[in-house]
Amino acid sequence: MMLPEHRELMAQLQRERSRRKPPMLTEERMAELQYTLCEAIHEERAVRVTVFTPERDVVLVGRVPVHGRELRVRTTGGERVVRLDDVIGIE
């Protein structure tokens, strides 16, 4: 038999263990992302940005101006602000 407090603690520990971890990007991959981003900004092209979230990866498509350590992805649904640390792919 378990106390309700223990059951909740075990459930919380299980949720923390099952959370997705952000992938570690290599220096080469980061340079590739930066090059693709610079090209898109210079040529004013839309890009496909893959953003890591603990639940699932989110893909945004649109033009991307950079402001400091964040991207502002202008999509057809509006503008989304994304931290550069959360970006795992740019095409």
HTML snippet that shows the backbone in 3Dmol.js (N, CA, C, O; Angstrom):
<script src="https://3Dmol.org/build/3Dmol-min.js"></script>
<div id="view" style="width:600px;height:400px;position:relative"></div>
<script>
const pdb = `
ATOM      1  N   MET A   1       0.840  -1.168   0.000  1.00  0.00           N
ATOM      2  CA  MET A   1       0.000   0.000   0.000  1.00  0.00           C
ATOM      3  C   MET A   1       0.897   1.247   0.000  1.00  0.00           C
ATOM      4  O   MET A   1       1.936   1.282   0.658  1.00  0.00           O
ATOM      5  N   MET A   2       0.468   2.267  -0.754  1.00  0.00           N
ATOM      6  CA  MET A   2       1.241   3.497  -0.863  1.00  0.00           C
ATOM      7  C   MET A   2       0.430   4.685  -0.380  1.00  0.00           C
ATOM      8  O   MET A   2      -0.789   4.739  -0.548  1.00  0.00           O
ATOM      9  N   LEU A   3       1.122   5.619   0.212  1.00  0.00           N
ATOM     10  CA  LEU A   3       0.476   6.871   0.597  1.00  0.00           C
ATOM     11  C   LEU A   3       0.266   7.730  -0.651  1.00  0.00           C
ATOM     12  O   LEU A   3       1.060   7.646  -1.588  1.00  0.00           O
ATOM     13  N   PRO A   4      -0.765   8.538  -0.685  1.00  0.00           N
ATOM     14  CA  PRO A   4      -1.015   9.398  -1.851  1.00  0.00           C
ATOM     15  C   PRO A   4       0.169  10.315  -2.171  1.00  0.00           C
ATOM     16  O   PRO A   4       0.448  10.584  -3.339  1.00  0.00           O
ATOM     17  N   GLU A   5       0.867  10.796  -1.129  1.00  0.00           N
ATOM     18  CA  GLU A   5       2.030  11.673  -1.353  1.00  0.00           C
ATOM     19  C   GLU A   5       3.129  10.922  -2.101  1.00  0.00           C
ATOM     20  O   GLU A   5       3.777  11.480  -2.986  1.00  0.00           O
ATOM     21  N   HIS A   6       3.333   9.671  -1.746  1.00  0.00           N
ATOM     22  CA  HIS A   6       4.363   8.868  -2.397  1.00  0.00           C
ATOM     23  C   HIS A   6       3.985   8.563  -3.844  1.00  0.00           C
ATOM     24  O   HIS A   6       4.830   8.588  -4.739  1.00  0.00           O
ATOM     25  N   ARG A   7       2.713   8.278  -4.057  1.00  0.00           N
ATOM     26  CA  ARG A   7       2.239   7.992  -5.411  1.00  0.00           C
ATOM     27  C   ARG A   7       2.460   9.209  -6.315  1.00  0.00           C
ATOM     28  O   ARG A   7       2.914   9.072  -7.451  1.00  0.00           O
ATOM     29  N   GLU A   8       2.133  10.406  -5.797  1.00  0.00           N
ATOM     30  CA  GLU A   8       2.322  11.640  -6.579  1.00  0.00           C
ATOM     31  C   GLU A   8       3.810  11.890  -6.844  1.00  0.00           C
ATOM     32  O   GLU A   8       4.179  12.289  -7.949  1.00  0.00           O
ATOM     33  N   LEU A   9       4.655  11.664  -5.856  1.00  0.00           N
ATOM     34  CA  LEU A   9       6.095  11.842  -6.023  1.00  0.00           C
ATOM     35  C   LEU A   9       6.641  10.884  -7.081  1.00  0.00           C
ATOM     36  O   LEU A   9       7.456  11.278  -7.914  1.00  0.00           O
ATOM     37  N   MET A  10       6.196   9.632  -7.050  1.00  0.00           N
ATOM     38  CA  MET A  10       6.647   8.658  -8.053  1.00  0.00           C
ATOM     39  C   MET A  10       6.171   9.053  -9.449  1.00  0.00           C
ATOM     40  O   MET A  10       6.916   8.905 -10.417  1.00  0.00           O
ATOM     41  N   ALA A  11       4.952   9.550  -9.564  1.00  0.00           N
ATOM     42  CA  ALA A  11       4.435  10.000 -10.862  1.00  0.00           C
ATOM     43  C   ALA A  11       5.239  11.186 -11.379  1.00  0.00           C
ATOM     44  O   ALA A  11       5.537  11.265 -12.571  1.00  0.00           O
ATOM     45  N   GLN A  12       5.592  12.108 -10.483  1.00  0.00           N
ATOM     46  CA  GLN A  12       6.391  13.279 -10.872  1.00  0.00           C
ATOM     47  C   GLN A  12       7.785  12.854 -11.340  1.00  0.00           C
ATOM     48  O   GLN A  12       8.285  13.369 -12.340  1.00  0.00           O
ATOM     49  N   LEU A  13       8.409  11.927 -10.630  1.00  0.00           N
ATOM     50  CA  LEU A  13       9.726  11.430 -11.034  1.00  0.00           C
ATOM     51  C   LEU A  13       9.667  10.752 -12.400  1.00  0.00           C
ATOM     52  O   LEU A  13      10.570  10.920 -13.218  1.00  0.00           O
ATOM     53  N   GLN A  14       8.620   9.997 -12.642  1.00  0.00           N
ATOM     54  CA  GLN A  14       8.447   9.327 -13.933  1.00  0.00           C
ATOM     55  C   GLN A  14       8.291  10.344 -15.056  1.00  0.00           C
ATOM     56  O   GLN A  14       8.866  10.169 -16.130  1.00  0.00           O
ATOM     57  N   ARG A  15       7.514  11.413 -14.821  1.00  0.00           N
ATOM     58  CA  ARG A  15       7.343  12.461 -15.835  1.00  0.00           C
ATOM     59  C   ARG A  15       8.668  13.134 -16.153  1.00  0.00           C
ATOM     60  O   ARG A  15       8.963  13.403 -17.317  1.00  0.00           O
ATOM     61  N   GLU A  16       9.472  13.408 -15.127  1.00  0.00           N
ATOM     62  CA  GLU A  16      10.767  14.057 -15.336  1.00  0.00           C
ATOM     63  C   GLU A  16      11.715  13.158 -16.117  1.00  0.00           C
ATOM     64  O   GLU A  16      12.469  13.645 -16.960  1.00  0.00           O
ATOM     65  N   ARG A  17      11.692  11.865 -15.853  1.00  0.00           N
ATOM     66  CA  ARG A  17      12.567  10.931 -16.566  1.00  0.00           C
ATOM     67  C   ARG A  17      12.173  10.798 -18.034  1.00  0.00           C
ATOM     68  O   ARG A  17      13.029  10.625 -18.901  1.00  0.00           O
ATOM     69  N   SER A  18      10.877  10.881 -18.304  1.00  0.00           N
ATOM     70  CA  SER A  18      10.412  10.667 -19.671  1.00  0.00           C
ATOM     71  C   SER A  18      10.449  11.938 -20.529  1.00  0.00           C
ATOM     72  O   SER A  18      10.164  11.877 -21.725  1.00  0.00           O
ATOM     73  N   ARG A  19      10.791  13.072 -19.943  1.00  0.00           N
ATOM     74  CA  ARG A  19      10.887  14.313 -20.719  1.00  0.00           C
ATOM     75  C   ARG A  19      11.996  14.203 -21.753  1.00  0.00           C
ATOM     76  O   ARG A  19      13.055  13.630 -21.499  1.00  0.00           O
ATOM     77  N   ARG A  20      11.730  14.757 -22.908  1.00  0.00           N
ATOM     78  CA  ARG A  20      12.739  14.758 -23.965  1.00  0.00           C
ATOM     79  C   ARG A  20      13.874  15.703 -23.613  1.00  0.00           C
ATOM     80  O   ARG A  20      13.663  16.754 -23.008  1.00  0.00           O
ATOM     81  N   LYS A  21      15.054  15.320 -23.993  1.00  0.00           N
ATOM     82  CA  LYS A  21      16.235  16.154 -23.786  1.00  0.00           C
ATOM     83  C   LYS A  21      16.601  16.812 -25.115  1.00  0.00           C
ATOM     84  O   LYS A  21      16.468  16.187 -26.168  1.00  0.00           O
ATOM     85  N   PRO A  22      17.057  18.058 -25.082  1.00  0.00           N
ATOM     86  CA  PRO A  22      17.451  18.710 -26.339  1.00  0.00           C
ATOM     87  C   PRO A  22      18.678  18.018 -26.931  1.00  0.00           C
ATOM     88  O   PRO A  22      19.572  17.602 -26.194  1.00  0.00           O
ATOM     89  N   PRO A  23      18.722  17.893 -28.252  1.00  0.00           N
ATOM     90  CA  PRO A  23      19.887  17.257 -28.866  1.00  0.00           C
ATOM     91  C   PRO A  23      21.118  18.161 -28.763  1.00  0.00           C
ATOM     92  O   PRO A  23      21.007  19.387 -28.781  1.00  0.00           O
ATOM     93  N   MET A  24      22.267  17.546 -28.656  1.00  0.00           N
ATOM     94  CA  MET A  24      23.520  18.303 -28.621  1.00  0.00           C
ATOM     95  C   MET A  24      23.987  18.501 -30.062  1.00  0.00           C
ATOM     96  O   MET A  24      24.243  17.527 -30.770  1.00  0.00           O
ATOM     97  N   LEU A  25      24.097  19.742 -30.493  1.00  0.00           N
ATOM     98  CA  LEU A  25      24.534  20.033 -31.855  1.00  0.00           C
ATOM     99  C   LEU A  25      26.043  20.166 -31.894  1.00  0.00           C
ATOM    100  O   LEU A  25      26.643  20.797 -31.024  1.00  0.00           O
ATOM    101  N   THR A  26      26.649  19.572 -32.900  1.00  0.00           N
ATOM    102  CA  THR A  26      28.096  19.672 -33.067  1.00  0.00           C
ATOM    103  C   THR A  26      28.444  21.053 -33.603  1.00  0.00           C
ATOM    104  O   THR A  26      27.579  21.768 -34.108  1.00  0.00           O
ATOM    105  N   GLU A  27      29.704  21.421 -33.493  1.00  0.00           N
ATOM    106  CA  GLU A  27      30.165  22.712 -34.022  1.00  0.00           C
ATOM    107  C   GLU A  27      29.898  22.789 -35.517  1.00  0.00           C
ATOM    108  O   GLU A  27      29.504  23.837 -36.029  1.00  0.00           O
ATOM    109  N   GLU A  28      30.113  21.677 -36.216  1.00  0.00           N
ATOM    110  CA  GLU A  28      29.882  21.641 -37.659  1.00  0.00           C
ATOM    111  C   GLU A  28      28.412  21.886 -37.987  1.00  0.00           C
ATOM    112  O   GLU A  28      28.093  22.637 -38.909  1.00  0.00           O
ATOM    113  N   ARG A  29      27.521  21.250 -37.231  1.00  0.00           N
ATOM    114  CA  ARG A  29      26.085  21.424 -37.459  1.00  0.00           C
ATOM    115  C   ARG A  29      25.655  22.862 -37.149  1.00  0.00           C
ATOM    116  O   ARG A  29      24.829  23.428 -37.866  1.00  0.00           O
ATOM    117  N   MET A  30      26.207  23.454 -36.089  1.00  0.00           N
ATOM    118  CA  MET A  30      25.875  24.832 -35.742  1.00  0.00           C
ATOM    119  C   MET A  30      26.357  25.799 -36.818  1.00  0.00           C
ATOM    120  O   MET A  30      25.667  26.767 -37.139  1.00  0.00           O
ATOM    121  N   ALA A  31      27.538  25.541 -37.375  1.00  0.00           N
ATOM    122  CA  ALA A  31      28.055  26.385 -38.453  1.00  0.00           C
ATOM    123  C   ALA A  31      27.164  26.266 -39.688  1.00  0.00           C
ATOM    124  O   ALA A  31      26.914  27.256 -40.376  1.00  0.00           O
ATOM    125  N   GLU A  32      26.688  25.056 -39.967  1.00  0.00           N
ATOM    126  CA  GLU A  32      25.802  24.826 -41.103  1.00  0.00           C
ATOM    127  C   GLU A  32      24.481  25.592 -40.926  1.00  0.00           C
ATOM    128  O   GLU A  32      23.984  26.209 -41.868  1.00  0.00           O
ATOM    129  N   LEU A  33      23.927  25.544 -39.720  1.00  0.00           N
ATOM    130  CA  LEU A  33      22.692  26.279 -39.431  1.00  0.00           C
ATOM    131  C   LEU A  33      22.902  27.782 -39.592  1.00  0.00           C
ATOM    132  O   LEU A  33      22.056  28.479 -40.153  1.00  0.00           O
ATOM    133  N   GLN A  34      24.029  28.270 -39.100  1.00  0.00           N
ATOM    134  CA  GLN A  34      24.330  29.705 -39.195  1.00  0.00           C
ATOM    135  C   GLN A  34      24.486  30.126 -40.655  1.00  0.00           C
ATOM    136  O   GLN A  34      23.990  31.181 -41.050  1.00  0.00           O
ATOM    137  N   TYR A  35      25.162  29.320 -41.448  1.00  0.00           N
ATOM    138  CA  TYR A  35      25.345  29.625 -42.866  1.00  0.00           C
ATOM    139  C   TYR A  35      23.993  29.680 -43.587  1.00  0.00           C
ATOM    140  O   TYR A  35      23.731  30.607 -44.353  1.00  0.00           O
ATOM    141  N   THR A  36      23.149  28.693 -43.342  1.00  0.00           N
ATOM    142  CA  THR A  36      21.826  28.649 -43.967  1.00  0.00           C
ATOM    143  C   THR A  36      20.998  29.859 -43.557  1.00  0.00           C
ATOM    144  O   THR A  36      20.319  30.461 -44.388  1.00  0.00           O
ATOM    145  N   LEU A  37      21.052  30.213 -42.286  1.00  0.00           N
ATOM    146  CA  LEU A  37      20.307  31.362 -41.783  1.00  0.00           C
ATOM    147  C   LEU A  37      20.811  32.664 -42.409  1.00  0.00           C
ATOM    148  O   LEU A  37      20.010  33.504 -42.818  1.00  0.00           O
ATOM    149  N   CYS A  38      22.124  32.832 -42.485  1.00  0.00           N
ATOM    150  CA  CYS A  38      22.697  34.046 -43.087  1.00  0.00           C
ATOM    151  C   CYS A  38      22.304  34.171 -44.555  1.00  0.00           C
ATOM    152  O   CYS A  38      21.969  35.261 -45.018  1.00  0.00           O
ATOM    153  N   GLU A  39      22.342  33.070 -45.282  1.00  0.00           N
ATOM    154  CA  GLU A  39      21.932  33.082 -46.686  1.00  0.00           C
ATOM    155  C   GLU A  39      20.474  33.495 -46.830  1.00  0.00           C
ATOM    156  O   GLU A  39      20.136  34.313 -47.686  1.00  0.00           O
ATOM    157  N   ALA A  40      19.618  32.933 -45.997  1.00  0.00           N
ATOM    158  CA  ALA A  40      18.186  33.231 -46.071  1.00  0.00           C
ATOM    159  C   ALA A  40      17.908  34.700 -45.751  1.00  0.00           C
ATOM    160  O   ALA A  40      17.070  35.327 -46.399  1.00  0.00           O
ATOM    161  N   ILE A  41      18.603  35.247 -44.765  1.00  0.00           N
ATOM    162  CA  ILE A  41      18.407  36.653 -44.407  1.00  0.00           C
ATOM    163  C   ILE A  41      18.905  37.550 -45.536  1.00  0.00           C
ATOM    164  O   ILE A  41      18.232  38.507 -45.917  1.00  0.00           O
ATOM    165  N   HIS A  42      20.081  37.239 -46.068  1.00  0.00           N
ATOM    166  CA  HIS A  42      20.669  38.052 -47.132  1.00  0.00           C
ATOM    167  C   HIS A  42      19.811  38.036 -48.394  1.00  0.00           C
ATOM    168  O   HIS A  42      19.623  39.072 -49.032  1.00  0.00           O
ATOM    169  N   GLU A  43      19.295  36.870 -48.754  1.00  0.00           N
ATOM    170  CA  GLU A  43      18.496  36.726 -49.976  1.00  0.00           C
ATOM    171  C   GLU A  43      17.006  36.931 -49.729  1.00  0.00           C
ATOM    172  O   GLU A  43      16.202  36.824 -50.655  1.00  0.00           O
ATOM    173  N   GLU A  44      16.634  37.227 -48.478  1.00  0.00           N
ATOM    174  CA  GLU A  44      15.239  37.448 -48.089  1.00  0.00           C
ATOM    175  C   GLU A  44      14.341  36.285 -48.510  1.00  0.00           C
ATOM    176  O   GLU A  44      13.267  36.480 -49.079  1.00  0.00           O
ATOM    177  N   ARG A  45      14.813  35.065 -48.214  1.00  0.00           N
ATOM    178  CA  ARG A  45      14.049  33.854 -48.518  1.00  0.00           C
ATOM    179  C   ARG A  45      13.375  33.327 -47.273  1.00  0.00           C
ATOM    180  O   ARG A  45      13.818  33.575 -46.152  1.00  0.00           O
ATOM    181  N   ALA A  46      12.303  32.601 -47.485  1.00  0.00           N
ATOM    182  CA  ALA A  46      11.643  31.910 -46.377  1.00  0.00           C
ATOM    183  C   ALA A  46      12.436  30.648 -46.050  1.00  0.00           C
ATOM    184  O   ALA A  46      13.036  30.038 -46.934  1.00  0.00           O
ATOM    185  N   VAL A  47      12.433  30.270 -44.799  1.00  0.00           N
ATOM    186  CA  VAL A  47      13.129  29.058 -44.357  1.00  0.00           C
ATOM    187  C   VAL A  47      12.183  28.197 -43.538  1.00  0.00           C
ATOM    188  O   VAL A  47      11.114  28.632 -43.110  1.00  0.00           O
ATOM    189  N   ARG A  48      12.615  26.962 -43.338  1.00  0.00           N
ATOM    190  CA  ARG A  48      11.881  26.020 -42.498  1.00  0.00           C
ATOM    191  C   ARG A  48      12.731  25.834 -41.238  1.00  0.00           C
ATOM    192  O   ARG A  48      13.833  25.288 -41.303  1.00  0.00           O
ATOM    193  N   VAL A  49      12.215  26.291 -40.089  1.00  0.00           N
ATOM    194  CA  VAL A  49      12.951  26.250 -38.830  1.00  0.00           C
ATOM    195  C   VAL A  49      12.350  25.160 -37.943  1.00  0.00           C
ATOM    196  O   VAL A  49      11.148  25.161 -37.678  1.00  0.00           O
ATOM    197  N   THR A  50      13.185  24.240 -37.490  1.00  0.00           N
ATOM    198  CA  THR A  50      12.745  23.199 -36.568  1.00  0.00           C
ATOM    199  C   THR A  50      13.172  23.612 -35.170  1.00  0.00           C
ATOM    200  O   THR A  50      14.352  23.858 -34.916  1.00  0.00           O
ATOM    201  N   VAL A  51      12.197  23.688 -34.261  1.00  0.00           N
ATOM    202  CA  VAL A  51      12.432  24.169 -32.907  1.00  0.00           C
ATOM    203  C   VAL A  51      12.172  23.022 -31.925  1.00  0.00           C
ATOM    204  O   VAL A  51      11.157  22.332 -32.018  1.00  0.00           O
ATOM    205  N   PHE A  52      13.102  22.831 -30.987  1.00  0.00           N
ATOM    206  CA  PHE A  52      12.953  21.803 -29.956  1.00  0.00           C
ATOM    207  C   PHE A  52      12.018  22.309 -28.864  1.00  0.00           C
ATOM    208  O   PHE A  52      12.161  23.438 -28.395  1.00  0.00           O
ATOM    209  N   THR A  53      11.075  21.488 -28.466  1.00  0.00           N
ATOM    210  CA  THR A  53      10.279  21.710 -27.259  1.00  0.00           C
ATOM    211  C   THR A  53      10.247  20.381 -26.507  1.00  0.00           C
ATOM    212  O   THR A  53      10.404  19.328 -27.124  1.00  0.00           O
ATOM    213  N   PRO A  54      10.051  20.407 -25.199  1.00  0.00           N
ATOM    214  CA  PRO A  54      10.054  19.148 -24.439  1.00  0.00           C
ATOM    215  C   PRO A  54       9.011  18.132 -24.911  1.00  0.00           C
ATOM    216  O   PRO A  54       9.211  16.928 -24.757  1.00  0.00           O
ATOM    217  N   GLU A  55       7.910  18.601 -25.480  1.00  0.00           N
ATOM    218  CA  GLU A  55       6.856  17.680 -25.923  1.00  0.00           C
ATOM    219  C   GLU A  55       7.139  17.100 -27.299  1.00  0.00           C
ATOM    220  O   GLU A  55       7.027  15.891 -27.500  1.00  0.00           O
ATOM    221  N   ARG A  56       7.513  17.970 -28.266  1.00  0.00           N
ATOM    222  CA  ARG A  56       7.761  17.534 -29.643  1.00  0.00           C
ATOM    223  C   ARG A  56       8.480  18.637 -30.394  1.00  0.00           C
ATOM    224  O   ARG A  56       8.534  19.775 -29.929  1.00  0.00           O
ATOM    225  N   ASP A  57       9.034  18.305 -31.556  1.00  0.00           N
ATOM    226  CA  ASP A  57       9.667  19.315 -32.397  1.00  0.00           C
ATOM    227  C   ASP A  57       8.589  20.084 -33.144  1.00  0.00           C
ATOM    228  O   ASP A  57       7.608  19.501 -33.606  1.00  0.00           O
ATOM    229  N   VAL A  58       8.773  21.393 -33.261  1.00  0.00           N
ATOM    230  CA  VAL A  58       7.826  22.261 -33.944  1.00  0.00           C
ATOM    231  C   VAL A  58       8.515  22.811 -35.184  1.00  0.00           C
ATOM    232  O   VAL A  58       9.650  23.280 -35.109  1.00  0.00           O
ATOM    233  N   VAL A  59       7.829  22.756 -36.329  1.00  0.00           N
ATOM    234  CA  VAL A  59       8.397  23.265 -37.581  1.00  0.00           C
ATOM    235  C   VAL A  59       7.640  24.531 -37.969  1.00  0.00           C
ATOM    236  O   VAL A  59       6.414  24.534 -38.079  1.00  0.00           O
ATOM    237  N   LEU A  60       8.405  25.613 -38.176  1.00  0.00           N
ATOM    238  CA  LEU A  60       7.841  26.890 -38.597  1.00  0.00           C
ATOM    239  C   LEU A  60       8.404  27.228 -39.963  1.00  0.00           C
ATOM    240  O   LEU A  60       9.584  26.996 -40.224  1.00  0.00           O
ATOM    241  N   VAL A  61       7.577  27.772 -40.834  1.00  0.00           N
ATOM    242  CA  VAL A  61       8.033  28.161 -42.171  1.00  0.00           C
ATOM    243  C   VAL A  61       7.719  29.636 -42.360  1.00  0.00           C
ATOM    244  O   VAL A  61       6.581  30.069 -42.180  1.00  0.00           O
ATOM    245  N   GLY A  62       8.750  30.409 -42.728  1.00  0.00           N
ATOM    246  CA  GLY A  62       8.547  31.833 -42.966  1.00  0.00           C
ATOM    247  C   GLY A  62       9.866  32.572 -43.093  1.00  0.00           C
ATOM    248  O   GLY A  62      10.936  31.963 -43.108  1.00  0.00           O
ATOM    249  N   ARG A  63       9.779  33.882 -43.184  1.00  0.00           N
ATOM    250  CA  ARG A  63      10.975  34.728 -43.247  1.00  0.00           C
ATOM    251  C   ARG A  63      11.503  34.916 -41.833  1.00  0.00           C
ATOM    252  O   ARG A  63      10.744  34.895 -40.864  1.00  0.00           O
ATOM    253  N   VAL A  64      12.836  35.104 -41.727  1.00  0.00           N
ATOM    254  CA  VAL A  64      13.450  35.080 -40.401  1.00  0.00           C
ATOM    255  C   VAL A  64      14.422  36.234 -40.178  1.00  0.00           C
ATOM    256  O   VAL A  64      15.601  36.108 -40.507  1.00  0.00           O
ATOM    257  N   PRO A  65      13.957  37.357 -39.626  1.00  0.00           N
ATOM    258  CA  PRO A  65      14.933  38.344 -39.157  1.00  0.00           C
ATOM    259  C   PRO A  65      15.448  37.934 -37.778  1.00  0.00           C
ATOM    260  O   PRO A  65      14.727  37.301 -37.008  1.00  0.00           O
ATOM    261  N   VAL A  66      16.685  38.292 -37.470  1.00  0.00           N
ATOM    262  CA  VAL A  66      17.297  37.925 -36.186  1.00  0.00           C
ATOM    263  C   VAL A  66      17.396  39.168 -35.311  1.00  0.00           C
ATOM    264  O   VAL A  66      17.790  40.238 -35.777  1.00  0.00           O
ATOM    265  N   HIS A  67      17.035  39.019 -34.043  1.00  0.00           N
ATOM    266  CA  HIS A  67      17.147  40.093 -33.062  1.00  0.00           C
ATOM    267  C   HIS A  67      17.865  39.541 -31.841  1.00  0.00           C
ATOM    268  O   HIS A  67      17.257  38.848 -31.025  1.00  0.00           O
ATOM    269  N   GLY A  68      19.151  39.842 -31.706  1.00  0.00           N
ATOM    270  CA  GLY A  68      19.907  39.355 -30.552  1.00  0.00           C
ATOM    271  C   GLY A  68      20.011  37.844 -30.561  1.00  0.00           C
ATOM    272  O   GLY A  68      20.505  37.259 -31.525  1.00  0.00           O
ATOM    273  N   ARG A  69      19.546  37.202 -29.490  1.00  0.00           N
ATOM    274  CA  ARG A  69      19.620  35.747 -29.348  1.00  0.00           C
ATOM    275  C   ARG A  69      18.291  35.075 -29.687  1.00  0.00           C
ATOM    276  O   ARG A  69      18.011  33.975 -29.211  1.00  0.00           O
ATOM    277  N   GLU A  70      17.464  35.744 -30.519  1.00  0.00           N
ATOM    278  CA  GLU A  70      16.193  35.139 -30.892  1.00  0.00           C
ATOM    279  C   GLU A  70      15.869  35.408 -32.355  1.00  0.00           C
ATOM    280  O   GLU A  70      16.315  36.388 -32.952  1.00  0.00           O
ATOM    281  N   LEU A  71      15.076  34.498 -32.903  1.00  0.00           N
ATOM    282  CA  LEU A  71      14.573  34.643 -34.266  1.00  0.00           C
ATOM    283  C   LEU A  71      13.124  35.079 -34.184  1.00  0.00           C
ATOM    284  O   LEU A  71      12.399  34.700 -33.264  1.00  0.00           O
ATOM    285  N   ARG A  72      12.717  35.861 -35.133  1.00  0.00           N
ATOM    286  CA  ARG A  72      11.303  36.209 -35.261  1.00  0.00           C
ATOM    287  C   ARG A  72      10.847  35.630 -36.592  1.00  0.00           C
ATOM    288  O   ARG A  72      11.118  36.196 -37.651  1.00  0.00           O
ATOM    289  N   VAL A  73      10.159  34.505 -36.530  1.00  0.00           N
ATOM    290  CA  VAL A  73       9.737  33.796 -37.730  1.00  0.00           C
ATOM    291  C   VAL A  73       8.376  34.353 -38.152  1.00  0.00           C
ATOM    292  O   VAL A  73       7.385  34.209 -37.437  1.00  0.00           O
ATOM    293  N   ARG A  74       8.347  34.983 -39.310  1.00  0.00           N
ATOM    294  CA  ARG A  74       7.102  35.544 -39.832  1.00  0.00           C
ATOM    295  C   ARG A  74       6.424  34.502 -40.713  1.00  0.00           C
ATOM    296  O   ARG A  74       6.849  34.252 -41.841  1.00  0.00           O
ATOM    297  N   THR A  75       5.374  33.906 -40.187  1.00  0.00           N
ATOM    298  CA  THR A  75       4.626  32.875 -40.913  1.00  0.00           C
ATOM    299  C   THR A  75       3.304  33.469 -41.371  1.00  0.00           C
ATOM    300  O   THR A  75       2.998  34.625 -41.080  1.00  0.00           O
ATOM    301  N   THR A  76       2.530  32.676 -42.084  1.00  0.00           N
ATOM    302  CA  THR A  76       1.221  33.146 -42.526  1.00  0.00           C
ATOM    303  C   THR A  76       0.281  33.332 -41.340  1.00  0.00           C
ATOM    304  O   THR A  76      -0.686  34.088 -41.435  1.00  0.00           O
ATOM    305  N   GLY A  77       0.546  32.662 -40.236  1.00  0.00           N
ATOM    306  CA  GLY A  77      -0.287  32.759 -39.039  1.00  0.00           C
ATOM    307  C   GLY A  77       0.157  33.855 -38.083  1.00  0.00           C
ATOM    308  O   GLY A  77      -0.439  34.010 -37.017  1.00  0.00           O
ATOM    309  N   GLY A  78       1.177  34.612 -38.430  1.00  0.00           N
ATOM    310  CA  GLY A  78       1.674  35.671 -37.549  1.00  0.00           C
ATOM    311  C   GLY A  78       3.151  35.485 -37.262  1.00  0.00           C
ATOM    312  O   GLY A  78       3.810  34.635 -37.861  1.00  0.00           O
ATOM    313  N   GLU A  79       3.661  36.279 -36.348  1.00  0.00           N
ATOM    314  CA  GLU A  79       5.085  36.234 -36.020  1.00  0.00           C
ATOM    315  C   GLU A  79       5.302  35.442 -34.738  1.00  0.00           C
ATOM    316  O   GLU A  79       4.612  35.657 -33.741  1.00  0.00           O
ATOM    317  N   ARG A  80       6.270  34.519 -34.770  1.00  0.00           N
ATOM    318  CA  ARG A  80       6.622  33.701 -33.600  1.00  0.00           C
ATOM    319  C   ARG A  80       8.054  34.026 -33.199  1.00  0.00           C
ATOM    320  O   ARG A  80       8.933  34.121 -34.055  1.00  0.00           O
ATOM    321  N   VAL A  81       8.290  34.195 -31.915  1.00  0.00           N
ATOM    322  CA  VAL A  81       9.626  34.458 -31.389  1.00  0.00           C
ATOM    323  C   VAL A  81      10.210  33.137 -30.913  1.00  0.00           C
ATOM    324  O   VAL A  81       9.580  32.410 -30.146  1.00  0.00           O
ATOM    325  N   VAL A  82      11.437  32.829 -31.381  1.00  0.00           N
ATOM    326  CA  VAL A  82      12.095  31.562 -31.057  1.00  0.00           C
ATOM    327  C   VAL A  82      13.499  31.859 -30.548  1.00  0.00           C
ATOM    328  O   VAL A  82      14.243  32.615 -31.172  1.00  0.00           O
ATOM    329  N   ARG A  83      13.860  31.263 -29.415  1.00  0.00           N
ATOM    330  CA  ARG A  83      15.228  31.408 -28.922  1.00  0.00           C
ATOM    331  C   ARG A  83      16.179  30.624 -29.825  1.00  0.00           C
ATOM    332  O   ARG A  83      15.873  29.504 -30.233  1.00  0.00           O
ATOM    333  N   LEU A  84      17.326  31.212 -30.132  1.00  0.00           N
ATOM    334  CA  LEU A  84      18.304  30.529 -30.986  1.00  0.00           C
ATOM    335  C   LEU A  84      18.780  29.218 -30.358  1.00  0.00           C
ATOM    336  O   LEU A  84      19.116  28.277 -31.077  1.00  0.00           O
ATOM    337  N   ASP A  85      18.813  29.148 -29.046  1.00  0.00           N
ATOM    338  CA  ASP A  85      19.245  27.924 -28.360  1.00  0.00           C
ATOM    339  C   ASP A  85      18.297  26.761 -28.588  1.00  0.00           C
ATOM    340  O   ASP A  85      18.692  25.605 -28.436  1.00  0.00           O
ATOM    341  N   ASP A  86      17.043  27.046 -28.954  1.00  0.00           N
ATOM    342  CA  ASP A  86      16.052  26.004 -29.161  1.00  0.00           C
ATOM    343  C   ASP A  86      15.989  25.523 -30.612  1.00  0.00           C
ATOM    344  O   ASP A  86      15.311  24.539 -30.905  1.00  0.00           O
ATOM    345  N   VAL A  87      16.686  26.205 -31.520  1.00  0.00           N
ATOM    346  CA  VAL A  87      16.653  25.830 -32.928  1.00  0.00           C
ATOM    347  C   VAL A  87      17.536  24.605 -33.140  1.00  0.00           C
ATOM    348  O   VAL A  87      18.703  24.593 -32.748  1.00  0.00           O
ATOM    349  N   ILE A  88      16.964  23.570 -33.767  1.00  0.00           N
ATOM    350  CA  ILE A  88      17.746  22.352 -34.043  1.00  0.00           C
ATOM    351  C   ILE A  88      17.865  22.083 -35.532  1.00  0.00           C
ATOM    352  O   ILE A  88      18.548  21.142 -35.938  1.00  0.00           O
ATOM    353  N   GLY A  89      17.211  22.894 -36.350  1.00  0.00           N
ATOM    354  CA  GLY A  89      17.313  22.698 -37.800  1.00  0.00           C
ATOM    355  C   GLY A  89      16.809  23.902 -38.571  1.00  0.00           C
ATOM    356  O   GLY A  89      15.826  24.536 -38.188  1.00  0.00           O
ATOM    357  N   ILE A  90      17.502  24.212 -39.672  1.00  0.00           N
ATOM    358  CA  ILE A  90      17.078  25.274 -40.580  1.00  0.00           C
ATOM    359  C   ILE A  90      17.299  24.769 -41.995  1.00  0.00           C
ATOM    360  O   ILE A  90      18.394  24.325 -42.341  1.00  0.00           O
ATOM    361  N   GLU A  91      16.264  24.839 -42.804  1.00  0.00           N
ATOM    362  CA  GLU A  91      16.370  24.398 -44.204  1.00  0.00           C
ATOM    363  C   GLU A  91      15.885  25.515 -45.099  1.00  0.00           C
ATOM    364  O   GLU A  91      15.883  25.370 -46.322  1.00  0.00           O
TER     365      GLU A  91
END
`;
const viewer = $3Dmol.createViewer("view");
viewer.addModel(pdb, "pdb");
viewer.setStyle({}, {cartoon: {color: "spectrum"}});
viewer.zoomTo();
viewer.render();
</script>
